[in-house]
């Protein structure tokens, strides 16, 4: 049933040229215009009947049961420049800003929020969130209001999602703060909320793109692994038969040129098998299926054995290969096969990119924390400073003429770095174009964990 007296009082408050509000007999604000809420909060910290500067204009009972009091602020307070500035600012901000009393009835709502809630700022005063956006949202947000009032503490910014009056779903970054008198009595809750819908949609899009990229990477790794396995089987047969022909195991094959051809087939097959094995390792690391076999390793013995494997290649290239190994044994826990693979990649690259007459020096020293430090220094062609960030990118190769003469898929250093990282260590590179390159490999005494990739 309509309440003529109450509606008349609300209409009067809405159109009043001065700050005005209506209160019940307990001093709770029932409804008020913007000016009253702002001036009351400024002058006394509460939109209550006892606010400083407030003047009782009328007392009446709209239904014979309730007692209402109409209070206004003097005209000079309405013209206060600071209050006018606050009012203007609140309505100009592209954020939701509102204040409610302890019963979660709106005392103030800026124009931005009112538009989203499908009301005018004046119509929002005295309403509850349930009145404007439904019971479900009302119960949710009033629980937060009650906790702010109970604790007397502001909430940190939190994200929330709900639909506004037009049915559109919005994502908000929200904070609520208690409003209190000078004596600390809490009389309401203020809320500010920033629309982060576009940001959230962008984050969702980026997350989906990341998931798609990861799925594509897994598919690529799976393809590489499958193809590597498929290629290795027939290639091993080619290598085996080429070796039989080259060594003439089944008897002479006639012309020595045939033996030379078989030798070329054997060398090319072994090189191709090495590339396939590298690609397979890369795919296994990316897919997380490569595991380390950790055991005690004499790093010095491993280093000497690896350099013996490279000695013939270095001699053929006219490069002097030197070792400087600490006299005392250096023992760490690692995967010896993978460490040898790392050293072959790094020292092999050094030999490969050092011109005839140059030198490659491999050193080994104990680490102060019980680990080992290997360095590989060469007097080779070096790397341009602009290219250094790219050398650990899989399949990347510098575009110089000398580089193009070298074999390889551009995967050795990236693999070496990942294998070192799997041991809990790090691989660092420093280079000067035309002067040479220094690679440092730092290995802990034992890995903290043995990762799968």
C-alpha positions in Angstrom: 0.0 0.0 0.0 1.3 3.4 -0.9 2.7 5.7 1.8 1.7 9.2 0.7 3.4 11.0 3.6 6.6 9.0 3.1 6.6 9.6 -0.6 6.0 13.3 -0.1 8.9 13.5 2.3 11.2 11.6 -0.1 10.2 13.9 -3.0 10.8 16.9 -0.8 14.3 15.7 0.2 15.1 14.9 -3.5 14.3 18.3 -4.9 15.4 20.4 -1.8 17.9 23.1 -2.8 19.7 22.6 0.5 21.2 19.4 2.1 18.3 17.6 3.7 17.6 14.1 5.2 14.9 12.1 7.0 15.7 10.1 10.2 13.8 7.6 12.3 13.3 8.0 16.0 16.6 6.1 16.7 18.6 8.6 14.6 19.1 6.3 11.6 19.1 8.0 8.2 16.1 6.8 6.1 16.9 8.8 3.0 18.8 12.0 2.2 20.0 14.0 -0.8 23.6 14.1 -1.9 24.4 17.4 -0.3 23.2 16.3 3.1 25.3 13.1 3.2 28.5 14.9 2.1 28.0 17.9 4.5 27.0 15.7 7.4 30.0 13.4 6.9 32.3 16.4 6.6 30.9 18.3 9.6 30.3 15.4 12.1 31.4 12.2 10.5 27.9 10.8 10.5 24.6 11.3 8.7 22.7 11.2 12.0 20.2 13.5 13.7 22.8 15.0 16.0 25.2 16.1 13.1 26.8 19.4 13.7 25.0 22.2 11.9 21.9 20.2 11.3 18.5 21.9 11.9 15.3 20.0 12.7 12.7 21.3 10.3 9.8 18.9 11.1 8.8 15.9 13.1 6.0 13.7 11.9 4.5 10.2 11.8 3.8 9.0 8.3 1.7 6.1 9.5 0.9 6.8 13.1 3.5 4.3 14.3 6.8 5.5 13.0 8.4 8.8 14.0 10.3 10.7 11.4 12.5 13.8 11.7 13.3 16.1 8.8 16.7 17.8 9.1 18.4 20.2 6.9 21.7 22.0 6.8 22.0 25.7 6.6 22.4 27.4 3.2 25.9 28.5 3.9 27.1 24.9 4.5 25.6 24.0 1.1 27.9 26.4 -0.6 31.1 25.1 1.0 33.7 24.8 -1.8 35.4 21.7 -0.4 32.1 19.8 -0.1 31.1 20.9 -3.6 34.5 19.7 -4.9 34.0 16.3 -3.2 30.5 16.0 -4.7 31.7 16.9 -8.2 34.7 14.6 -8.0 32.7 11.6 -6.8 30.3 12.0 -9.7 33.1 12.6 -12.2 35.1 9.5 -11.4 34.7 6.5 -13.8 34.5 4.1 -10.7 31.7 3.0 -8.5 31.6 4.9 -5.2 28.9 4.7 -2.6 28.3 4.8 1.2 25.8 2.8 3.2 24.6 2.9 6.8 25.0 0.0 9.2 21.7 -1.5 7.8 23.3 -1.5 4.4 21.0 1.2 3.1 22.6 3.6 0.6 23.3 7.0 1.9 25.1 8.1 -1.2 25.8 6.6 -4.7 27.7 8.4 -7.4 26.3 8.8 -10.9 28.6 6.2 -12.4 27.3 3.5 -10.1 23.7 4.6 -10.2 23.7 4.4 -14.0 24.9 0.8 -13.8 22.3 0.0 -11.1 19.5 1.4 -13.2 18.6 4.3 -10.9 19.4 7.9 -10.3 21.7 8.8 -7.4 18.6 10.3 -5.6 16.6 7.1 -6.1 19.4 5.0 -4.6 19.3 6.7 -1.2 17.5 4.6 1.3 17.6 1.5 -0.9 19.5 -1.7 -0.1 21.6 -3.7 -2.6 18.8 -6.3 -2.6 16.3 -3.7 -3.7 18.5 -2.8 -6.6 20.2 -6.0 -7.8 18.3 -8.8 -6.2 18.5 -10.9 -3.0 21.4 -13.1 -4.0 23.7 -10.1 -4.6 22.3 -8.3 -1.6 23.1 -11.2 0.8 26.6 -11.6 -0.6 27.6 -7.9 -0.4 25.9 -7.3 3.0 27.9 -10.1 4.5 31.0 -8.2 3.6 29.6 -5.0 4.9 28.8 -6.7 8.2 32.4 -8.0 8.5 33.8 -4.5 7.8 31.5 -3.0 10.5 32.4 -5.8 13.0 36.1 -5.7 12.5 36.4 -1.9 12.0 39.0 -2.7 9.3 39.0 -1.9 5.6 39.1 -4.9 3.2 42.1 -5.2 0.9 41.2 -4.9 -2.8 39.4 -8.0 -3.9 37.9 -9.2 -7.2 34.2 -9.9 -7.6 31.9 -10.6 -10.5 28.2 -9.8 -10.8 25.6 -8.6 -13.3 24.4 -5.0 -13.2 20.8 -3.8 -13.9 21.2 -4.3 -17.7 22.2 -8.0 -17.2 25.8 -7.4 -18.3 28.4 -9.3 -16.3 31.2 -7.1 -14.9 34.4 -7.9 -13.1 35.3 -5.5 -10.3 38.3 -4.7 -8.2 36.6 -3.6 -4.9 37.5 -2.3 -1.5 35.3 -1.4 1.4 36.2 0.8 4.4 34.3 1.6 7.6 33.0 5.1 8.2 33.2 6.3 11.8 32.6 9.3 14.0 35.4 11.1 15.7 34.8 8.9 18.8 35.3 5.8 16.7 31.6 4.7 16.5 31.1 3.1 13.1 28.1 4.4 11.3 28.5 3.0 7.8 30.6 1.5 5.0 32.1 3.2 2.0 32.8 1.2 -1.2 34.9 1.9 -4.2 35.0 -0.5 -7.2 37.0 -0.3 -10.4 35.7 -2.1 -13.5 38.3 -4.6 -14.6 36.2 -6.5 -17.1 38.4 -5.7 -20.1 41.5 -6.6 -18.1 40.0 -9.9 -17.0 38.9 -10.7 -20.6 42.5 -9.9 -21.8 44.0 -12.1 -19.1 41.6 -14.9 -20.0 42.6 -14.5 -23.7 46.3 -14.6 -22.8 45.8 -17.6 -20.6 44.0 -19.4 -23.4 46.7 -18.4 -25.9 49.4 -19.7 -23.4 47.6 -23.0 -23.1 47.3 -23.3 -26.8 51.0 -22.5 -27.3 51.9 -25.1 -24.7 49.7 -27.7 -26.4 51.3 -26.9 -29.7 54.8 -27.2 -28.1 53.9 -30.5 -26.6 52.6 -31.7 -30.0 55.8 -30.5 -31.7 57.9 -32.3 -29.1 55.9 -35.4 -29.6 56.3 -35.2 -33.3 60.0 -34.7 -33.1 60.4 -37.6 -30.7 58.3 -39.9 -32.9 60.1 -38.9 -36.1 63.5 -39.2 -34.4 62.7 -42.8 -33.4 61.4 -43.6 -36.9 64.5 -42.1 -38.5 67.0 -43.8 -36.3 66.0 -47.4 -37.1 66.7 -47.2 -40.9 69.7 -44.9 -40.3 71.3 -47.5 -38.0 71.0 -50.0 -40.8 72.6 -47.6 -43.3 75.5 -46.9 -40.9 76.0 -50.6 -40.2 76.1 -51.7 -43.9 78.3 -48.7 -44.7 80.8 -49.7 -42.0 80.8 -53.3 -43.3 81.6 -52.1 -46.8 84.2 -49.6 -45.7 86.0 -52.2 -43.6 85.5 -54.8 -46.4 84.3 -57.3 -43.7 82.9 -59.7 -46.3 85.9 -59.4 -48.6 87.3 -56.9 -51.1 84.8 -54.8 -52.9 87.0 -53.8 -55.8 88.0 -50.2 -56.5 89.3 -48.2 -53.5 86.9 -45.5 -54.6 84.0 -47.7 -53.4 85.7 -47.9 -50.0 86.0 -44.1 -50.0 82.3 -43.8 -50.9 81.4 -46.2 -48.1 83.5 -44.1 -45.7 81.7 -40.9 -46.7 78.3 -42.7 -46.3 79.5 -43.9 -42.8 80.7 -40.4 -41.7 77.5 -38.7 -43.0 75.3 -41.3 -41.4 77.0 -40.9 -38.0 76.7 -37.2 -38.2 73.1 -37.4 -39.1 72.5 -39.8 -36.2 74.2 -37.4 -33.8 71.8 -34.6 -35.0 68.8 -36.9 -34.6 69.9 -37.8 -31.1 70.2 -34.1 -30.2 66.7 -33.4 -31.5 65.4 -36.4 -29.6 67.0 -35.2 -26.4 65.6 -31.7 -27.0 62.1 -33.1 -27.5 62.4 -35.3 -24.3 63.5 -32.3 -22.2 60.6 -30.2 -23.5 58.1 -33.0 -22.8 59.6 -33.6 -19.3 60.5 -37.2 -20.0 64.3 -36.9 -19.8 65.6 -38.1 -16.4 69.0 -37.9 -14.8 70.9 -41.0 -13.5 72.6 -39.4 -10.5 75.7 -41.1 -9.1 79.2 -40.1 -7.8 81.3 -38.6 -10.6 85.0 -37.9 -10.8 84.8 -34.7 -12.8 88.5 -34.7 -13.7 88.5 -38.2 -15.1 85.3 -37.5 -17.0 86.8 -34.3 -18.5 90.1 -36.0 -19.6 88.2 -38.8 -21.2 85.9 -36.4 -23.1 88.9 -34.4 -24.4 90.5 -37.6 -25.7 87.3 -38.0 -27.8 87.8 -34.5 -29.2 91.5 -34.7 -29.7 91.4 -36.2 -33.2 88.9 -33.6 -34.4 91.0 -30.8 -33.0 94.2 -32.1 -34.6 92.4 -32.4 -37.9 91.3 -28.8 -37.6 94.8 -27.5 -36.7 93.5 -26.4 -33.3 95.5 -27.0 -30.1 93.4 -28.6 -27.3 94.7 -28.1 -23.8 93.5 -29.1 -20.4 94.2 -27.5 -17.0 92.7 -29.8 -14.4 93.0 -29.4 -10.6 95.4 -32.0 -9.1 93.0 -33.0 -6.3 90.0 -35.2 -7.3 86.7 -33.3 -7.6 83.8 -35.5 -6.8 80.2 -34.5 -7.3 76.8 -36.3 -7.7 75.6 -36.0 -11.3 74.7 -37.9 -14.4 78.1 -38.6 -15.9 76.8 -39.3 -19.4 74.9 -36.0 -19.5 77.9 -34.0 -18.2 80.1 -35.6 -20.9 77.4 -34.6 -23.4 77.5 -31.0 -22.1 81.3 -30.8 -22.4 81.2 -32.3 -25.9 78.7 -29.6 -27.0 80.7 -26.7 -25.5 84.3 -27.8 -26.2 83.2 -29.2 -29.6 81.7 -25.8 -30.5 84.9 -24.1 -29.4 87.0 -26.4 -31.7 84.6 -25.9 -34.5 84.7 -22.1 -34.4 88.4 -21.7 -33.8 90.5 -21.2 -37.0 93.6 -23.3 -37.6 96.5 -22.2 -35.4 94.1 -21.3 -32.5 93.8 -22.8 -29.1 91.0 -24.2 -26.9 91.7 -24.5 -23.2 89.5 -26.4 -20.8 90.0 -25.9 -17.1 88.5 -27.5 -14.0 88.5 -26.1 -10.5 86.7 -27.0 -7.3 83.8 -24.7 -6.2 84.0 -23.1 -2.8 80.7 -24.7 -1.9 81.9 -28.2 -2.8 80.9 -28.3 -6.5 82.9 -27.9 -9.6 83.5 -25.1 -12.2 84.5 -26.0 -15.7 85.5 -23.3 -18.2 86.1 -23.6 -22.0 88.1 -20.7 -23.5 88.9 -20.4 -27.2 90.6 -17.9 -29.5 88.0 -18.4 -32.2 85.8 -16.0 -34.2 83.7 -14.9 -31.2 80.1 -13.8 -31.1 78.8 -10.3 -31.7 77.3 -8.7 -28.6 73.9 -8.4 -30.3 73.8 -12.2 -31.0 74.8 -13.4 -27.5 71.1 -13.4 -26.2 70.2 -15.6 -29.1 72.8 -18.4 -28.8 70.7 -20.3 -26.3 67.6 -20.3 -28.6 67.1 -23.7 -30.1 68.0 -24.0 -33.8 69.4 -20.4 -33.9 72.6 -19.9 -35.8 74.6 -16.7 -36.6 74.3 -15.7 -40.2 78.0 -15.3 -41.0 79.8 -17.0 -43.9 82.1 -18.9 -41.6 79.2 -20.2 -39.5 77.4 -21.4 -42.6 80.5 -23.6 -43.3 80.1 -25.4 -40.0 77.9 -28.4 -39.4 75.1 -28.4 -36.8 71.5 -27.7 -36.1 72.0 -24.9 -33.6 70.8 -27.0 -30.7 74.0 -27.9 -28.8 74.3 -24.9 -26.5 70.6 -24.8 -25.7 70.7 -28.5 -24.8 73.9 -28.0 -22.8 72.3 -25.2 -20.8 69.2 -27.1 -20.0 71.2 -30.2 -19.0 73.3 -28.1 -16.6 70.1 -26.5 -15.2 68.7 -30.0 -14.6 71.7 -30.5 -12.3 70.9 -27.4 -10.4 73.8 -25.5 -12.0 74.2 -22.7 -14.5 76.0 -22.2 -17.8 77.3 -18.7 -18.6 78.8 -17.3 -21.8 81.0 -14.3 -22.5 82.3 -13.5 -26.0 84.0 -10.8 -28.0 83.7 -10.8 -31.8 87.1 -11.6 -33.4 88.7 -12.4 -30.0 87.1 -15.6 -28.7 84.5 -17.0 -26.3 84.6 -18.1 -22.7 81.9 -20.6 -21.4 81.7 -21.3 -17.7 79.8 -24.3 -16.3 79.0 -24.2 -12.6 77.9 -27.5 -11.0 76.7 -28.0 -7.4 78.0 -30.9 -5.2 74.6 -32.5 -5.7 71.3 -31.4 -7.2 68.7 -30.4 -4.7 66.2 -32.3 -6.8 66.3 -34.5 -9.8 63.8 -32.9 -12.2 62.3 -34.6 -15.1 63.0 -31.6 -17.4 
